[in-house]
Amino acid sequence: MAIHITEECINCGACEPECPNTAIYEAGAKWAYADGTQLTGSIDFGGGIIIGADDRLEPVSQEVYYIVPSKCTECMGFHEEPQCAAVCPVDCCVPDPEQVEDEQTLLAKKAWMHSE
């Protein structure tokens, strides 16, 4: 599962610098696939969906820090546990039941974003 931040977030920002994928953003901040990754150029998601790696995309939340699900790997391949959850003082970084992914999928996503 990807991790998500609940509305209990106090906007302290402790989680943001801990994310190895730069998948965490401040409320209202636009994001891009290129942020903190090695992705460049155009990304073809199939089905006619092509996004520029540097395109600034709309925020997931206007209220609290948020995690971009398609960039979250639960820190697989980097750490033993999700670092956002480890440092969150109010325990609002929790598994997202809407974004269930197995270990193999998370590691493939990490390899895609951080070509080794």
C-alpha distance (Angstrom), angle and dihedral (degrees) to the residues before:
residue distance angle dihedral
M1 . . .
A2 3.74 . .
I3 3.77 114.7 .
H4 3.78 120.7 -115.4
I5 3.78 134.1 -169.6
T6 3.78 117.3 -121.1
E7 3.80 127.4 -142.4
E8 3.81 88.7 -99.4
C9 3.83 86.4 79.4
I10 3.81 111.6 126.2
N11 3.83 92.2 -158.7
C12 3.80 92.7 -118.8
G13 3.82 92.3 144.8
A14 3.82 95.2 -138.1
C15 3.80 91.4 130.1
E16 3.80 100.1 50.9
P17 3.84 100.6 73.6
E18 3.82 91.4 43.1
C19 3.82 95.3 63.6
P20 3.82 111.4 101.6
N21 3.83 90.2 -161.1
T22 3.80 97.7 47.4
A23 3.80 86.6 -124.0
I24 3.82 93.9 140.6
Y25 3.78 121.0 84.6
E26 3.78 137.5 177.1
A27 3.80 116.2 -102.0
G28 3.80 110.7 -78.5
A29 3.82 95.0 11.3
K30 3.79 118.4 133.0
W31 3.80 115.9 -127.1
A32 3.82 140.2 -156.7
Y33 3.79 136.0 -158.7
A34 3.82 89.1 -124.7
D35 3.82 92.8 60.6
G36 3.81 106.1 111.0
T37 3.81 94.1 -14.1
Q38 3.79 136.9 90.8
L39 3.81 92.9 -116.9
T40 3.80 114.5 128.6
G41 3.78 139.4 166.5
S42 3.79 120.6 9.7
I43 3.78 121.9 -13.2
D44 3.80 114.5 -150.5
F45 3.80 111.1 -154.0
G46 3.81 92.2 177.5
G47 3.77 127.0 -115.9
G48 3.79 90.3 74.5
I49 3.80 93.5 -61.3
I50 3.80 110.6 134.8
I51 3.80 121.5 165.4
G52 3.76 128.2 -178.7
A53 3.81 111.3 -119.6
D54 3.82 88.8 -131.1
D55 3.82 95.6 44.8
R56 3.80 110.2 123.0
L57 3.81 106.9 -127.6
E58 3.77 129.5 -159.5
P59 3.82 118.7 -86.5
V60 3.78 119.0 -98.1
S61 3.84 89.8 -141.3
Q62 3.77 135.6 21.8
E63 3.82 92.7 -170.3
V64 3.81 110.2 48.7
Y65 3.79 140.1 10.1
Y66 3.78 109.6 -72.0
I67 3.79 141.3 -160.7
V68 3.81 121.4 -134.0
P69 3.82 101.3 -130.9
S70 3.80 94.6 -151.2
K71 3.83 90.1 57.4
C72 3.83 97.7 42.5
T73 3.80 115.9 101.4
E74 3.82 95.9 168.2
C75 3.83 83.4 -113.2
M76 3.83 90.0 -70.9
G77 3.77 109.8 167.2
F78 3.81 91.3 19.5
H79 3.83 108.1 55.0
E80 3.79 140.5 6.0
E81 3.82 92.7 -113.4
P82 3.81 138.4 15.2
Q83 3.79 104.7 -75.5
C84 3.81 94.6 -152.0
A85 3.81 89.9 61.2
A86 3.80 91.6 44.5
V87 3.82 93.7 57.0
C88 3.82 100.8 33.9
P89 3.82 108.9 115.5
V90 3.83 93.5 -157.3
D91 3.82 99.9 38.9
C92 3.81 94.7 -120.7
C93 3.83 96.3 136.3
V94 3.79 100.8 91.0
P95 3.82 138.6 153.9
D96 3.80 112.7 -78.7
P97 3.82 110.0 -131.7
E98 3.83 88.2 -161.4
Q99 3.84 91.2 62.0
V100 3.81 106.3 49.8
E101 3.83 113.5 172.5
D102 3.78 130.0 163.6
E103 3.81 125.2 -130.9
Q104 3.81 93.3 -97.8
T105 3.82 91.5 53.9
L106 3.81 92.5 47.3
L107 3.82 91.9 49.6
A108 3.82 90.8 48.0
K109 3.81 89.5 51.8
K110 3.82 90.0 50.4
A111 3.83 90.6 50.6
W112 3.82 90.5 48.3
M113 3.82 93.0 52.7
H114 3.81 96.6 38.5
S115 3.79 106.1 34.2
E116 3.76 105.5 -156.6
